[in-house]
Amino acid sequence: MLNSAIQRQEVHQNDYYSVVAKGPMLDRVYSMRYKSYGAEGYIEENSSLKFIDEYDGKPNSVCFLAYHRNNIVGSIRACVYDPSKGAGIPIMECFEKEIRNTIGYDNVFLEPNKFVIDPQFQRRGGIQARFLLLGTAVEEAARQKASNIVVAVRTEHIKFYQMFGGRLASEEKSYPHLNFKTVLMICDDVEKCRAFIRSKVEIIEKNDPVLNYGTV
């Protein structure tokens, strides 16, 4: 079952699984990002064929890879803001004021970002990989005892994130290092979000729909 694979350690279930990317595996994350964002023209080309930013490798960031059998099909990064440590996360660069005015900076919150699915896998099972990765990030939020999940999304994906309990909290603004605009969405019920993802995964496993939401 995919829902048993939604956790921080490596799990093999039903052909899909996620792992924490560490050491040399991070190169696969950066290459996947480059391939996915580059295919849609969201980043500039570079000779390294990797997409890395200043938040990678920081102690409050963790990257995950999604596999289908032996093939990497997607990745996501979870960045945690903890007021006791004070390290910033990417979303604060564009939505600092909105976050301050809505949830404030007194509690832990998590941002899923750099969320990509291999362009060649989008219509061959991308929805399973998508929920696996989102679920992995939500489980990380629960593990970090985050009170909120904050995410910057393109306007065409607002309805998708509303399914997870996300509410719109800003106007459009540019997101760091990507040439598109995003809006801030906030989920203030992590446990409800976890339950929703698990229920959707069960439905997906039964019906195996072919859906495509693109990179977010």
N, C-alpha and C positions, 0 to 999 in steps of 0.2 A: 504494500500500500504506500502511495506517495505520502500520505499524511504521517506515517511513521518515519519518513525521511526528513521531515521538517525539524531539524535540530542542528546543533553546532558541529558535532563530530561527523565523520564519514559514515554514511549508511548506504547500503545497496538494497534496493527494493524495487521490484517490478520494472526493471530496466532504467529507472531514473534515480539519481542520487546527487547529493551535494557534498562538497568538502570545503574546509577552510583552506584558502590558498596561502601558502607560506614559502619563503625561500625562492627557489627556481620556478615554482608554480606561479608566482606572481607575474612572470613574463607572459604566461598564457592568458592571464587576466588582461594585461595591458594590450596584448595582440588582439584579443577578442574585442575589446573596446574600440580599437582602431578600425578593425574590420567592420564592425557594426555601425559606428558613427560615420565612418568614411563612406560606406555604401550609400548613406542617405545625404551626404554632403554637409554634415553638421560640424566637421572639423577640417582644418587645413592639412594637406598632405605633409608628411615628413619622412626622412630617409630611414628612421629607425623602425617604422611601421608599428609603433606602439603609442598608446595614449596614456600619459602619466601626468599627474599634477602634484602640487606641494602637499596634499593631504595623504597621499599614499605613503605607507611606511610609518605613519604616526601612531603612537600607542592607543589613540582613541578611534582608530579605523581598523576594520577587518574586512577582507575580501573573501567572497565565496565563488566557487565554480560549480556549475551544474553539468552533469554528464548524462548522456543517453547511451547506455551500454558503455563502450569505451571511447565515445566521442564527446568532446567538450561542446556544449550547445549554448551556454550563456554564462553570465557573471553578474554579480551585484556587489556593491560596497556598502557597509553600514558604518556610519560615523556617529559617535556618541558625544553629546555635550553633557558634562558633569560639572555643576557649579563648584564642587570642592576641588576640581582640578583646573578648571578655567580654560582649557584648550578649545579653540573655536572649531566650527565645522563649516563646510562650503556654503550651505544655505544662508548662513548668517551674513555672508558678504552682500547678498542682494535683498534679504528680507529681515534685516536686523530689527528695524523699527516695528514691523508687523508682528514679529515673534514677541518682542518686548511688550507690545500692547495687548496681546492675546493670552499667551501662556506664561510670559515672563521668563526670567533666567534664574529662578530659585530652585528648579527641579531638573532632574535628568530627562533628556529627550534624545531621540534617535532619528537620524536622517538616512533613509535608503537612497543611494544615488549610484551613478554610473551603472545603471541597470540595462543590460543589453542581451539580446538573443541573436545567435548566429543568423545572418540573413538567409542562408540556405536552409535553415531549420524552421523558419517562421511558420510555414504552412504544413509542416510534417510532424507537428507535435510541440510547437512553440508554446501553446497554452499550458501544457503540463509543466514544461520547464519554467514558465513564467510564475505559476502559482507555487512551485517548489522554491524558487528563489525568493519571492515575496514572503512566503512562509518562513523561510530561513531567517530573513531580516527581522520579521516580527518576533520570532523566537528569541533572537538576539536582544530585541527591545525588552522582552520579558525577563531575560537573564540579567540584563543591566538594570532592571527595575525602573525602566523609563515610564514616566507618567504620560508622555505623548509621543506620537510619531509624526514627524514633519517631513514633507516631501515637496519638491518643486516639479511641476508637471506642465506639459504643453496643454493648451486649452482643449484640444481634441481628445484628451485623455481624462478630462474632469469627471465624466460620468463613470468611467472605469474605477477611479479611486473613490468615488462616492459609494460604490458598492462595499468598500472596506470601512466605511464610516468616516471617510475624509470629508471635511467641510472647507469650502473656499474661504480664504482669509486675506486675499490681496488682489491688486491689479497685476497685469503682466509686467514682468521685468526681465532683463537679460540675466542668464545664469553663467557663472564663471566658466570660461574656456570653451563654451559651446555657442554656436551662432544661431540660436533660436531663443525666443522668450518663453518664460514659464510663469505660472502662478503658484502661490503658496497654498498647500492644503494641509490640514491638521486633523489627526485622529486622536481623540482624547480618551478612547476606551480600548486599550491594547488587548485585553482579554476577549472582548467582543470581536475584535478583528481576528484574533487567533481562531476563535470558534467558527467564524465565517469562512476563513480560508480552508479549514479542515473539512467543512461541509461541502464546499465547492470542489475540493479535490476528490471527494467520494463520488460526486456526480460526474466529474470529468472521467474518472476511471471506469465508470459504468457506460458512459455514452461516447467517450473519445471524440469530442467535437473538433472541427478544424477552424480555429479562430486566429486572428492576427491583430495585435495591438501596436506593433512597432516598438522601437526603442523609446525608453522614457527616462 
